[in-house]
Amino acid sequence: MRLYQLIWSRFVASEMTPAVVDTVSVKLHQGGAEFRANGSHTKFQGFTTLYVSSRDSDQKDRELPELAEGDQVKLTKTDPAQHFTQPPARYSEANLVKALEENGVGRPSTYAPTIETIQKRYYVKLTARRFEPTELGEIVNSLIVEFFPDIVDIKFTANVEGELDAIETGDANWVKVIDQFYKPFAKEVAHAEEGIEKIQLKDEPAGFNCDICGAPMVIKMGRYGKFYACSRFPDCRNTKAIVKEIGVVCPKCGQGQVVERKSKRNRTFYGCSRYPDCDFVSWDKPVGRNCPKDGHFLVEKRSRGGVQVVCPTGDYEEAVQK
């Protein structure tokens, strides 16, 4: 019934008259100081008498009462707070797609391959569902900005796609379009080949020695991220994956530690540190306790509401921890 009511209300509201809302800015003077309040005042409710979206609800919360110049107001509450300017939030997958759409870069069919490519090449990594640039990504970006400023201009891709559309519809000659692009681009490539030196990412000390030859181990950058390698490479080819222990004993063998790993698609999963002797694996993070109903190990499930501990095989679940 609630779902039907929601659909009915929204449909009928879409046929109603728009609401009329005035944007209001108020300046209050007290003791030589000026205080400002920004809000709104509804002149005509229109469709909002029937249906109010979350955005309209936020607008309603900022509604100011009827005020006139010279009115005396009474202080009812003081809420002292200090605010600092925050940097723009990092892109999530959804925000990145939205930014591409707004700037006319790419097409819906190219969004997913674009996001997959920048992760596969380890230019960015997902941390808490937000893209963070890697050291390799920052180096590549700085070189492209220096030697190919026109290519990294947001308008460049949108303009090229517009020209390609014009070629498809017969409004532009493809030879002329390619010629206009390639002549200056070829000069930039030649300049870059002369000016860019081979980039060698510095190896970081790992803090322990190779268990084969005894030489110090270092942290190297590979196709799928960082890993441990022997400093005597190629004479010694000993390598190890960089894993993060979560403080939980493997529920399958009871000997190894559960560690956090990355798949080839950069997706996080959890496995036993004794692999391949123990093949335990889980996409969800084990919590180190067993289900009181069937004895299966419990895992964390993340959602917008918070973290919930559940049993993967049964109907047992614990309260959400925000």
NORNORUR-V579645 format. One record per residue. N is the residue number from 1. RES is the residue in one small letter. OMEGA is omega in whole degrees, 0 to 359 (999 if undefined). BURIAL is 1 if it has 24 or more other ideal C-beta (glycine too) atoms within 12 Angstrom, else 0. Layout:
BEGIN
n res omega burial
N RES OMEGA BURIAL
N RES OMEGA BURIAL
END
This chain:
BEGIN
n res omega burial
1 m 179 0
2 r 178 0
3 l 178 0
4 y 181 0
5 q 179 0
6 l 180 0
7 i 182 0
8 w 183 0
9 s 182 0
10 r 180 0
11 f 181 0
12 v 179 0
13 a 180 1
14 s 179 0
15 e 185 0
16 m 181 0
17 t 178 0
18 p 175 0
19 a 178 1
20 v 184 0
21 v 177 0
22 d 172 0
23 t 187 0
24 v 174 0
25 s 184 0
26 v 175 0
27 k 180 0
28 l 181 0
29 h 180 0
30 q 176 0
31 g 179 0
32 g 179 0
33 a 179 0
34 e 177 0
35 f 181 0
36 r 176 0
37 a 178 0
38 n 180 0
39 g 183 0
40 s 176 1
41 h 183 1
42 t 177 1
43 k 180 0
44 f 187 0
45 q 178 0
46 g 184 0
47 f 183 1
48 t 174 1
49 t 183 0
50 l 185 0
51 y 179 1
52 v 178 0
53 s 179 0
54 s 179 0
55 r 178 0
56 d 179 1
57 s 177 0
58 d 179 0
59 q 182 0
60 k 179 0
61 d 181 0
62 r 183 0
63 e 180 1
64 l 178 1
65 p 177 0
66 e 180 0
67 l 177 0
68 a 181 0
69 e 180 0
70 g 179 0
71 d 174 0
72 q 180 0
73 v 183 0
74 k 177 0
75 l 180 0
76 t 182 0
77 k 175 0
78 t 181 0
79 d 182 0
80 p 180 0
81 a 178 0
82 q 182 0
83 h 177 0
84 f 177 0
85 t 181 0
86 q 176 0
87 p 178 0
88 p 180 0
89 a 177 0
90 r 182 0
91 y 163 0
92 s 179 0
93 e 182 0
94 a 180 0
95 n 179 0
96 l 177 1
97 v 179 0
98 k 179 0
99 a 177 0
100 l 179 1
101 e 183 0
102 e 182 0
103 n 178 0
104 g 180 0
105 v 177 1
106 g 178 1
107 r 178 0
108 p 181 0
109 s 182 0
110 t 183 0
111 y 182 0
112 a 177 0
113 p 179 0
114 t 180 1
115 i 179 1
116 e 183 0
117 t 183 0
118 i 176 1
119 q 180 1
120 k 180 0
121 r 177 0
122 y 172 1
123 y 178 1
124 v 174 1
125 k 180 1
126 l 176 1
127 t 183 0
128 a 178 0
129 r 176 0
130 r 179 0
131 f 174 1
132 e 179 0
133 p 175 0
134 t 177 1
135 e 178 0
136 l 180 1
137 g 180 1
138 e 179 0
139 i 180 0
140 v 181 1
141 n 181 0
142 s 179 0
143 l 181 0
144 i 179 0
145 v 182 0
146 e 187 0
147 f 180 1
148 f 184 1
149 p 181 0
150 d 184 0
151 i 183 0
152 v 175 0
153 d 183 0
154 i 183 0
155 k 185 0
156 f 183 0
157 t 180 0
158 a 180 0
159 n 180 0
160 v 179 1
161 e 175 0
162 g 178 0
163 e 178 0
164 l 176 0
165 d 179 0
166 a 176 0
167 i 182 0
168 e 181 0
169 t 179 0
170 g 180 0
171 d 179 0
172 a 179 0
173 n 187 0
174 w 180 0
175 v 181 0
176 k 181 0
177 v 180 0
178 i 181 0
179 d 180 0
180 q 179 0
181 f 193 0
182 y 183 0
183 k 177 0
184 p 181 0
185 f 180 0
186 a 178 0
187 k 179 0
188 e 179 1
189 v 180 0
190 a 179 0
191 h 181 0
192 a 180 0
193 e 178 0
194 e 189 0
195 g 184 0
196 i 174 0
197 e 180 0
198 k 183 0
199 i 178 0
200 q 179 0
201 l 182 0
202 k 176 0
203 d 178 0
204 e 176 0
205 p 181 0
206 a 178 1
207 g 176 0
208 f 185 0
209 n 179 0
210 c 181 0
211 d 177 0
212 i 184 0
213 c 178 0
214 g 179 0
215 a 179 0
216 p 175 0
217 m 179 1
218 v 177 1
219 i 180 1
220 k 177 1
221 m 180 1
222 g 182 0
223 r 182 0
224 y 178 1
225 g 184 1
226 k 178 1
227 f 177 1
228 y 177 1
229 a 179 1
230 c 181 1
231 s 180 1
232 r 177 0
233 f 9 0
234 p 179 0
235 d 176 0
236 c 185 0
237 r 179 0
238 n 177 1
239 t 177 1
240 k 177 1
241 a 175 0
242 i 183 1
243 v 181 1
244 k 178 0
245 e 181 0
246 i 177 1
247 g 181 0
248 v 177 1
249 v 181 1
250 c 181 1
251 p 182 1
252 k 182 1
253 c 179 0
254 g 182 0
255 q 182 0
256 g 176 1
257 q 174 1
258 v 183 1
259 v 179 1
260 e 181 1
261 r 178 1
262 k 175 1
263 s 179 0
264 k 178 0
265 r 177 0
266 n 177 1
267 r 182 0
268 t 172 1
269 f 186 1
270 y 182 1
271 g 181 1
272 c 180 1
273 s 181 1
274 r 177 0
275 y 11 1
276 p 178 0
277 d 176 0
278 c 185 0
279 d 178 0
280 f 178 1
281 v 179 0
282 s 176 1
283 w 180 0
284 d 185 1
285 k 176 1
286 p 183 1
287 v 178 1
288 g 176 0
289 r 180 0
290 n 180 0
291 c 180 0
292 p 181 0
293 k 184 0
294 d 177 0
295 g 178 0
296 h 180 0
297 f 181 1
298 l 181 1
299 v 175 1
300 e 174 1
301 k 181 1
302 r 177 0
303 s 180 0
304 r 181 0
305 g 182 0
306 g 182 0
307 v 179 0
308 q 177 0
309 v 184 1
310 v 173 1
311 c 183 1
312 p 186 1
313 t 184 0
314 g 182 0
315 d 181 0
316 y 175 0
317 e 180 0
318 e 183 0
319 a 180 0
320 v 175 0
321 q 182 0
322 k 999 0
END
